[in-house]
Amino acid sequence: MKKQNTPKKTFGQRLNQEGVAGYILVLPFIFGFLAFTAIPMAMSLGFSFTEYNILETPEFIGFENYIDMFQDPKFVNTFLVTIRYVIFSVPLRLLMALMIAMLLVKSTKLSGFYRAVFYLPSIIGSSVAVAVLWKKMFESNGVINGLLGLVGLPDDTAWLGGEKTAMFTLIVLAVWQFGSSMLIFLAGLKQIPVSLYEAATVDGANGVKKFFKITLPLLTPTIFFNLINQLISGFMAFTQSYVITQGKPRESTLFYSVYLYQNSFTYGKLGYGCAMAWFMTIFVGLLTLLIFKTQNKWVYYES
């Protein structure tokens, strides 16, 4: 008996089948993105033009929420407080991450252990438990004052009671969470060719010149990436202010996100809260766009 030859599938048929399989594989992500990101964002944009308290039907009021924002002294204050926090915390965190990354770039037997130890705060740093612990450490009778007393320094500082010192504790917590940036810097440092350092050594360059002439320029794409991520993360900071200081003293540590939360769920002004969320989204988007536009002046790409 002659074997029946099965017809070969054309390229178009195979491509069509692969396309269907691809859509099936990405369907969970598409569903999750629509259900938990795109649709909620569209709804919040609509609610930002309404007076809405969850319990009652939204009432369209146009741009009134956006107008009220700029007439709200508390809104302006929380916005400036958040900017101040970002200005100090983000550069210090990146600087600390780069310093530690340069110390760990050389592989040793304990490199993996040290990297895990330094990365751990980034995993648990935003948790409520760590925030409570941090609050206890900086209380008047906490560990920090106890350690200062042991070395003969003043041990009665009210860290969470002063406007400047309270913000300082939140910035220190942010700097302590440098682990994720450190790992990215480590990856960037390992991509720099060793031959460049060898050539610089032959030419008589010392460590400082190698850093500023080789390491820093070739690391600018990594710095750019970390800067964008940490800026966005800084403007989203919530747990530190909400748990550790509750915005005190005199709202000097009341972050924008905490005030947004208060308006939405404590005061029942969800429409106003949505307007605040979209204002911050637009602001961070414009700031990110500005940084992208300036990258050709300071970011070095080998290509």
GIKAJO-V48584 format. One record per residue. N is the residue number from 0. D_CENTER is the distance of its C-alpha to the mean C-alpha in Angstrom with 1 decimal. Layout:
n=<N & N>
d_center=<D_CENTER & D_CENTER>
This chain:
n=<0 & 1 & 2 & 3 & 4 & 5 & 6 & 7 & 8 & 9 & 10 & 11 & 12 & 13 & 14 & 15 & 16 & 17 & 18 & 19 & 20 & 21 & 22 & 23 & 24 & 25 & 26 & 27 & 28 & 29 & 30 & 31 & 32 & 33 & 34 & 35 & 36 & 37 & 38 & 39 & 40 & 41 & 42 & 43 & 44 & 45 & 46 & 47 & 48 & 49 & 50 & 51 & 52 & 53 & 54 & 55 & 56 & 57 & 58 & 59 & 60 & 61 & 62 & 63 & 64 & 65 & 66 & 67 & 68 & 69 & 70 & 71 & 72 & 73 & 74 & 75 & 76 & 77 & 78 & 79 & 80 & 81 & 82 & 83 & 84 & 85 & 86 & 87 & 88 & 89 & 90 & 91 & 92 & 93 & 94 & 95 & 96 & 97 & 98 & 99 & 100 & 101 & 102 & 103 & 104 & 105 & 106 & 107 & 108 & 109 & 110 & 111 & 112 & 113 & 114 & 115 & 116 & 117 & 118 & 119 & 120 & 121 & 122 & 123 & 124 & 125 & 126 & 127 & 128 & 129 & 130 & 131 & 132 & 133 & 134 & 135 & 136 & 137 & 138 & 139 & 140 & 141 & 142 & 143 & 144 & 145 & 146 & 147 & 148 & 149 & 150 & 151 & 152 & 153 & 154 & 155 & 156 & 157 & 158 & 159 & 160 & 161 & 162 & 163 & 164 & 165 & 166 & 167 & 168 & 169 & 170 & 171 & 172 & 173 & 174 & 175 & 176 & 177 & 178 & 179 & 180 & 181 & 182 & 183 & 184 & 185 & 186 & 187 & 188 & 189 & 190 & 191 & 192 & 193 & 194 & 195 & 196 & 197 & 198 & 199 & 200 & 201 & 202 & 203 & 204 & 205 & 206 & 207 & 208 & 209 & 210 & 211 & 212 & 213 & 214 & 215 & 216 & 217 & 218 & 219 & 220 & 221 & 222 & 223 & 224 & 225 & 226 & 227 & 228 & 229 & 230 & 231 & 232 & 233 & 234 & 235 & 236 & 237 & 238 & 239 & 240 & 241 & 242 & 243 & 244 & 245 & 246 & 247 & 248 & 249 & 250 & 251 & 252 & 253 & 254 & 255 & 256 & 257 & 258 & 259 & 260 & 261 & 262 & 263 & 264 & 265 & 266 & 267 & 268 & 269 & 270 & 271 & 272 & 273 & 274 & 275 & 276 & 277 & 278 & 279 & 280 & 281 & 282 & 283 & 284 & 285 & 286 & 287 & 288 & 289 & 290 & 291 & 292 & 293 & 294 & 295 & 296 & 297 & 298 & 299 & 300 & 301 & 302>
d_center=<70.3 & 68.0 & 64.3 & 62.5 & 59.8 & 56.6 & 55.4 & 52.5 & 49.4 & 48.7 & 45.5 & 44.5 & 45.1 & 43.0 & 40.2 & 40.4 & 40.3 & 37.2 & 35.5 & 36.2 & 34.9 & 31.7 & 31.2 & 32.0 & 29.4 & 26.6 & 27.9 & 25.8 & 22.5 & 24.1 & 25.2 & 21.9 & 20.1 & 23.0 & 23.3 & 19.8 & 18.0 & 20.5 & 23.2 & 21.1 & 19.5 & 23.0 & 24.4 & 21.9 & 22.9 & 26.4 & 26.1 & 24.6 & 28.1 & 29.8 & 30.7 & 29.6 & 29.5 & 29.3 & 32.9 & 34.6 & 34.8 & 32.4 & 34.4 & 33.6 & 33.3 & 31.9 & 29.6 & 30.5 & 27.1 & 25.6 & 28.5 & 28.3 & 24.6 & 25.7 & 28.6 & 26.6 & 26.3 & 23.8 & 21.5 & 21.7 & 21.2 & 18.0 & 16.6 & 17.8 & 16.6 & 12.9 & 13.5 & 15.1 & 12.4 & 9.9 & 12.9 & 13.7 & 10.7 & 8.8 & 12.2 & 13.5 & 10.8 & 11.4 & 15.1 & 15.3 & 13.8 & 16.3 & 19.1 & 18.9 & 18.6 & 21.8 & 23.5 & 22.9 & 23.6 & 27.3 & 28.1 & 30.1 & 31.2 & 28.5 & 25.6 & 24.4 & 24.7 & 22.8 & 19.9 & 19.7 & 20.0 & 17.2 & 14.9 & 15.9 & 13.9 & 10.6 & 12.5 & 14.1 & 12.1 & 10.7 & 14.3 & 16.9 & 19.2 & 17.3 & 16.7 & 20.5 & 21.3 & 19.4 & 21.4 & 24.6 & 24.1 & 23.8 & 26.7 & 29.9 & 31.5 & 28.5 & 28.0 & 26.6 & 29.8 & 31.9 & 30.8 & 31.3 & 34.8 & 35.7 & 35.4 & 37.2 & 34.4 & 34.2 & 33.1 & 33.2 & 30.0 & 28.5 & 24.8 & 23.7 & 26.6 & 26.1 & 23.9 & 22.7 & 22.7 & 20.7 & 17.8 & 18.3 & 17.9 & 14.4 & 13.4 & 15.2 & 13.4 & 9.9 & 11.8 & 13.4 & 10.4 & 10.6 & 12.0 & 10.0 & 10.0 & 13.6 & 14.7 & 13.7 & 15.5 & 18.3 & 18.8 & 18.9 & 21.4 & 23.6 & 24.0 & 25.7 & 29.5 & 31.4 & 34.3 & 32.7 & 32.5 & 36.1 & 37.3 & 35.8 & 37.4 & 40.7 & 40.4 & 40.0 & 36.3 & 34.8 & 31.4 & 30.0 & 31.3 & 30.0 & 26.5 & 26.6 & 28.8 & 27.6 & 24.3 & 22.2 & 23.5 & 23.1 & 19.6 & 18.4 & 17.3 & 15.0 & 13.8 & 13.3 & 11.3 & 8.9 & 8.9 & 8.1 & 5.1 & 3.9 & 5.7 & 4.7 & 1.9 & 5.1 & 7.4 & 6.9 & 7.8 & 11.1 & 12.8 & 13.2 & 15.1 & 16.9 & 18.2 & 18.7 & 20.1 & 20.5 & 20.0 & 22.9 & 24.8 & 25.9 & 22.5 & 21.1 & 17.9 & 17.8 & 14.4 & 14.5 & 13.2 & 15.9 & 18.5 & 17.7 & 18.3 & 21.4 & 22.9 & 22.4 & 23.6 & 25.3 & 27.2 & 27.7 & 26.6 & 24.5 & 25.5 & 24.2 & 20.9 & 20.6 & 21.4 & 18.7 & 16.1 & 17.6 & 17.8 & 14.0 & 13.6 & 16.2 & 15.0 & 11.5 & 13.6 & 16.2 & 14.0 & 12.6 & 16.3 & 17.5 & 15.5 & 16.8 & 20.3 & 20.3 & 19.3 & 23.1 & 23.8 & 21.7 & 20.4 & 23.3 & 23.9 & 27.0 & 28.3>
